[in-house]
Amino acid sequence: MKTFPTWAEKLNELGAKYTPCFFTINYQGTQGHVFPLTDLPESVRFSFSEKTAPTEVPITIEKHPVPYEVFEKSFQKVHAHLKKGDTELINLTLASEISPVSLEEAYQKAKAKYKILYKDEWVCFSPEIFVKIEDNHIKTYPMKGTISATLPDAEALLLNNPKEIDEHKKVVALLSKDLAQVASDIHVSRFRYVDVIEKSTGDLLQTSSEIIGTLPDNWQAQLGTLLSKLLPAGSICGAPRENTMKVIAEAETYDRGFYTGIAGVFDGKTLDTCVLIRFIEHIGEKFYYKSGAGITVQSKPESEYKEILEKIYIPN
């Protein structure tokens, strides 16, 4: 009989009692923090409503990224596995050192749909929904495909890029298969629609899709079990999941930790969760911005490295 992590058991317990709570879970799904909202520490904060403090001056950060040559070595390891057919899609990530930044200030001033401040350890300002549950319907919104909105005909370039189309189709297929583990009547209701991600140095365009399924009654009592079956999130791992996780462990040169994990709020009736991307971590005396890009067999290292660096910013 499969055993589930402690965080999953705690969420099952709170869900069965319809107890509102906040939680965050690491990339591998092995660690998590679960807090009933009545017991949420002052050092843990979240905003899922895109509220920001008024700011006239954007928060700027100085990047000290991993050298291209180091990234290329990781890319080539990944690409070799892709060419052999070991995996179809991999999300390759880097931890880039940045200038010191106040996590508190970043949390207050950043503009993002999902913002989380976890003590003095990390801050996240994510645009990406993981899953939402309401009225027994579970929905997920994979985001794959990014381009600078400042480029001429940016939207057409993004929508007609064969590599981006291929990458998006693969992640939609993966997440549809994931939802089928916990829900029925899986269908894609919207495919590759374009969102604008605001950025002080120039907006980004990103393509997303919407996938919907139907959950059984009393899903709340299996909340933790349900989420554990969906982790790691397909959009930040790849397909097939188990093989891809092995390749990631081989190619990446650092521990993701809670980056690319998930965070969420259960209000007693509905669930809203996000993928922990756009992520700054405070380790010792240094600060790191963790970012990544989806790699397929069609990918070129120069453009993927550029995409990873473009994602190092505080949205405000």
Secondary structure, DSSP 8 states (H G I E B T S, - for coil): -----HHHHHHHHHHHTT--EEEEE-TTSS-EEEEEGGG--TTEEEESS------SS-----EE---HHHHHHHHHHHHHHHHHTS-SEEEEEEEEEE----HHHHHHH---SEEEEETTTEEEEE--EEEEEETTEEEE--EEEEEETTSTTHHHHHHT-HHHHHHHHHHHHHHHHHHTTT-EEEEEEEEEEEEEE--TT--EEEEEEEEEEE--TTGGGGHHHHHHHT-S-GGGSEESHHHHHHHHHHH-SS--TTTT-EEEEE-SS-EEEEE--SEEEEETTEEEEEEEEEE-TT--HHHHHHHHHHT-S---
